[in-house]
Amino acid sequence: MVANNATKQRNNIVDMAKGLAIILMILDHVLMRGRVITSFHMPVFFVMAGIFLKTDNMKLLVKKKARSLLGVYASLGILTIFIGLVRLLLFYDYSLADAGFVSFNRLRGLVTCRDVWILWFFVVLFESEIIYACIYRLFSQRLVLRWMIIILLNISGYIISCIYQEVWYKFDTALICVCFVAVGHEMGIRKAGLLDDGKKVDIRKFVALITIWAVGVPFTKLVLALNIYEGYPGCILVAIAGSLSVICLCNYLSKWKYCQRVLVVFGKNTILIVAVQNICRQFMPWKDMTISLGYTCMFALQIIIVVAAMLCAYGF
């Protein structure tokens, strides 16, 4: 019974961290600043994915991840293309041939993971998890060698991103994100610190992590979606510290039940929220609305849209 409660608590903290990260993602899209929030809000998802990554059966892992990540990517991408097609036909007086040509180009971009807005995340998460799982399977008993390979992959991803402006399937980004998955997996297999049995995190760990993040943010900039890695490799270390700080913060916030419930609801609906945000970002006059409404009202509007989508999904 105790073990079940501990597992539930850990899952709540993870869902809370996902919820907080997804809310901050919406806020960052509104602010369009691209430094403070982007330094950790996407890496935290890779860290948490690594926590629960199972590497025992590679065939099963690939099938499961392909279904849950690539399947979602394809479904949301096709839905977005269809909405774009209908929009062109109804509101922009495109002929069926012209609208079809635009949609075909979008479909080609979907196949190669180019110009897919927020959906890049699903492809990169799939790639980085499978790459790390292969490394762990080969070198599970050799910690130093394993991390040397991960660091080399990280450097390779950075070099590729510097040479090429755009890489198919964002493979360069995946190579960089392997280290975030690795951090989460090390936490999971060692049951270290931040998610242990529902215990509160040592305040000294939290202060140390958030200090590293706060000191590093002004000198670095990480935007995974745009392949921006200013201050590399410092931006990677800042991202790891920021991601772990989010998990620590959610550990403390879990004692406030209302806060916990709100963040858990958002955390359990991240795919739906990404889908809604992807549609809004592509088909709303985002910048003009932000200028006319202001940051606060635009953020509130996006939260209302997301909540409305969740209510529709649950049938009120």
QUIDAJO-V989288 format. One record per residue. N is the residue number from 1. RES is the residue in three letters. OMEGA is omega in radians with two decimals (none if undefined). D_CENTER is the distance of its C-alpha to the mean C-alpha in whole Angstrom. Layout:
<<N;RES;OMEGA;D_CENTER> <N;RES;OMEGA;D_CENTER>>
This chain:
<<1;MET;3.12;32> <2;VAL;-3.13;31> <3;ALA;3.12;29> <4;ASN;3.12;27> <5;ASN;3.13;27> <6;ALA;3.13;25> <7;THR;3.13;23> <8;LYS;-3.14;22> <9;GLN;3.13;22> <10;ARG;3.13;19> <11;ASN;3.10;17> <12;ASN;-3.14;18> <13;ILE;3.12;16> <14;VAL;3.11;13> <15;ASP;3.09;13> <16;MET;3.14;14> <17;ALA;3.08;11> <18;LYS;-3.14;9> <19;GLY;3.13;11> <20;LEU;-3.14;11> <21;ALA;-3.10;8> <22;ILE;3.06;8> <23;ILE;3.10;12> <24;LEU;3.06;11> <25;MET;3.11;9> <26;ILE;3.13;12> <27;LEU;3.13;14> <28;ASP;3.10;13> <29;HIS;3.11;13> <30;VAL;-3.08;17> <31;LEU;-3.14;18> <32;MET;-3.14;17> <33;ARG;3.03;18> <34;GLY;3.01;15> <35;ARG;-3.02;16> <36;VAL;-3.06;15> <37;ILE;-3.11;12> <38;THR;-3.14;10> <39;SER;-3.11;12> <40;PHE;-2.90;9> <41;HIS;3.00;7> <42;MET;3.09;4> <43;PRO;-3.11;6> <44;VAL;3.10;7> <45;PHE;3.11;4> <46;PHE;3.10;6> <47;VAL;-3.10;9> <48;MET;3.05;10> <49;ALA;3.13;9> <50;GLY;-3.12;12> <51;ILE;-3.05;14> <52;PHE;-3.12;15> <53;LEU;3.11;15> <54;LYS;-3.06;19> <55;THR;-3.05;21> <56;ASP;-3.06;24> <57;ASN;-3.05;24> <58;MET;-3.13;23> <59;LYS;3.12;24> <60;LEU;3.14;23> <61;LEU;-3.14;19> <62;VAL;3.14;19> <63;LYS;-3.12;21> <64;LYS;-3.12;18> <65;LYS;3.10;15> <66;ALA;3.14;17> <67;ARG;-3.03;18> <68;SER;-3.09;14> <69;LEU;-3.13;12> <70;LEU;3.08;14> <71;GLY;3.10;16> <72;VAL;3.12;14> <73;TYR;-3.12;13> <74;ALA;-3.11;17> <75;SER;-3.13;18> <76;LEU;3.11;16> <77;GLY;3.13;17> <78;ILE;3.09;20> <79;LEU;-3.14;20> <80;THR;3.11;19> <81;ILE;3.13;22> <82;PHE;3.11;24> <83;ILE;3.10;24> <84;GLY;3.11;24> <85;LEU;3.12;27> <86;VAL;3.14;29> <87;ARG;3.13;28> <88;LEU;-3.11;30> <89;LEU;-3.03;33> <90;LEU;-2.98;33> <91;PHE;-3.07;33> <92;TYR;3.06;33> <93;ASP;3.05;36> <94;TYR;2.97;35> <95;SER;-3.14;37> <96;LEU;-3.14;36> <97;ALA;-3.13;36> <98;ASP;3.12;34> <99;ALA;3.10;31> <100;GLY;3.12;31> <101;PHE;3.10;31> <102;VAL;-3.14;28> <103;SER;3.10;26> <104;PHE;3.09;27> <105;ASN;3.08;26> <106;ARG;3.12;22> <107;LEU;3.08;23> <108;ARG;3.07;23> <109;GLY;3.11;20> <110;LEU;-3.12;18> <111;VAL;-3.11;20> <112;THR;-3.13;19> <113;CYS;3.06;16> <114;ARG;3.12;17> <115;ASP;-3.13;17> <116;VAL;3.09;14> <117;TRP;-3.01;13> <118;ILE;-3.02;9> <119;LEU;3.10;10> <120;TRP;-3.05;9> <121;PHE;-3.08;6> <122;PHE;3.14;8> <123;VAL;-3.11;11> <124;VAL;3.11;9> <125;LEU;3.09;8> <126;PHE;-3.10;11> <127;GLU;-3.06;13> <128;SER;3.11;12> <129;GLU;-3.13;13> <130;ILE;3.11;16> <131;ILE;-3.13;17> <132;TYR;3.14;17> <133;ALA;3.09;18> <134;CYS;3.13;21> <135;ILE;-3.11;22> <136;TYR;3.12;22> <137;ARG;-3.10;24> <138;LEU;-3.01;26> <139;PHE;-3.09;26> <140;SER;-3.11;26> <141;GLN;-3.08;29> <142;ARG;-3.02;29> <143;LEU;-3.07;26> <144;VAL;3.14;27> <145;LEU;3.14;27> <146;ARG;-3.12;24> <147;TRP;3.04;22> <148;MET;3.11;24> <149;ILE;3.14;23> <150;ILE;3.13;19> <151;ILE;3.10;21> <152;LEU;3.08;22> <153;LEU;3.12;20> <154;ASN;3.11;18> <155;ILE;3.12;21> <156;SER;3.11;21> <157;GLY;3.12;18> <158;TYR;3.14;19> <159;ILE;3.13;22> <160;ILE;-3.14;21> <161;SER;3.10;19> <162;CYS;-3.09;22> <163;ILE;-3.06;24> <164;TYR;-3.12;23> <165;GLN;-3.12;21> <166;GLU;-3.12;19> <167;VAL;3.12;19> <168;TRP;3.10;19> <169;TYR;3.14;16> <170;LYS;-3.08;14> <171;PHE;3.09;15> <172;ASP;3.10;16> <173;THR;3.12;12> <174;ALA;3.13;12> <175;LEU;3.12;15> <176;ILE;-3.06;13> <177;CYS;3.09;10> <178;VAL;-3.11;13> <179;CYS;3.10;14> <180;PHE;3.07;11> <181;VAL;-3.13;11> <182;ALA;3.11;15> <183;VAL;3.13;15> <184;GLY;-3.13;13> <185;HIS;3.08;16> <186;GLU;3.07;19> <187;MET;-3.09;18> <188;GLY;-3.07;18> <189;ILE;-3.13;21> <190;ARG;-3.11;23> <191;LYS;-3.01;22> <192;ALA;2.78;22> <193;GLY;-2.81;22> <194;LEU;-3.09;19> <195;LEU;-3.04;19> <196;ASP;2.92;23> <197;ASP;3.09;25> <198;GLY;3.14;24> <199;LYS;3.11;26> <200;LYS;-3.12;25> <201;VAL;3.05;24> <202;ASP;-3.08;26> <203;ILE;-3.14;26> <204;ARG;3.08;27> <205;LYS;-3.12;24> <206;PHE;-3.13;22> <207;VAL;-3.14;24> <208;ALA;-3.12;24> <209;LEU;-3.08;20> <210;ILE;3.08;20> <211;THR;3.09;23> <212;ILE;-3.14;21> <213;TRP;-3.07;18> <214;ALA;3.13;21> <215;VAL;-3.06;23> <216;GLY;-3.05;21> <217;VAL;-3.12;19> <218;PRO;-3.06;22> <219;PHE;-3.11;23> <220;THR;3.06;19> <221;LYS;3.14;17> <222;LEU;3.04;13> <223;VAL;-3.05;11> <224;LEU;-3.10;9> <225;ALA;-3.07;10> <226;LEU;-3.13;14> <227;ASN;3.09;14> <228;ILE;-3.10;16> <229;TYR;3.14;16> <230;GLU;3.13;19> <231;GLY;3.12;21> <232;TYR;0.07;20> <233;PRO;-3.13;20> <234;GLY;-3.12;20> <235;CYS;3.10;16> <236;ILE;3.11;15> <237;LEU;3.10;17> <238;VAL;3.13;16> <239;ALA;3.12;12> <240;ILE;3.12;13> <241;ALA;3.12;16> <242;GLY;3.13;13> <243;SER;3.13;11> <244;LEU;3.07;14> <245;SER;3.11;16> <246;VAL;3.14;13> <247;ILE;3.08;14> <248;CYS;-3.13;18> <249;LEU;3.14;18> <250;CYS;3.04;17> <251;ASN;3.12;19> <252;TYR;-3.12;22> <253;LEU;-3.08;21> <254;SER;3.13;21> <255;LYS;3.03;25> <256;TRP;-2.96;25> <257;LYS;-3.12;25> <258;TYR;3.11;24> <259;CYS;3.12;21> <260;GLN;-3.09;20> <261;ARG;-3.13;21> <262;VAL;-3.11;19> <263;LEU;3.12;16> <264;VAL;3.11;16> <265;VAL;3.10;17> <266;PHE;-3.12;14> <267;GLY;-3.14;11> <268;LYS;-3.10;13> <269;ASN;-3.07;13> <270;THR;-3.12;9> <271;ILE;3.10;10> <272;LEU;-3.12;13> <273;ILE;3.08;12> <274;VAL;3.13;9> <275;ALA;-3.14;13> <276;VAL;3.13;15> <277;GLN;3.13;13> <278;ASN;3.12;13> <279;ILE;-3.13;17> <280;CYS;-3.10;18> <281;ARG;-3.08;16> <282;GLN;-2.95;18> <283;PHE;3.05;21> <284;MET;3.03;22> <285;PRO;-2.90;24> <286;TRP;-3.06;21> <287;LYS;-3.13;23> <288;ASP;3.12;26> <289;MET;3.12;25> <290;THR;3.12;23> <291;ILE;-3.08;27> <292;SER;-3.09;29> <293;LEU;-3.02;27> <294;GLY;-3.07;26> <295;TYR;-3.06;22> <296;THR;-3.12;23> <297;CYS;3.13;24> <298;MET;3.09;22> <299;PHE;3.12;19> <300;ALA;3.12;21> <301;LEU;3.14;22> <302;GLN;3.10;18> <303;ILE;3.11;18> <304;ILE;3.12;21> <305;ILE;3.14;20> <306;VAL;3.13;17> <307;VAL;3.11;19> <308;ALA;3.11;22> <309;ALA;3.12;20> <310;MET;3.10;19> <311;LEU;3.09;23> <312;CYS;-3.12;24> <313;ALA;3.14;22> <314;TYR;3.12;23> <315;GLY;-3.12;27> <316;PHE;none;27>>
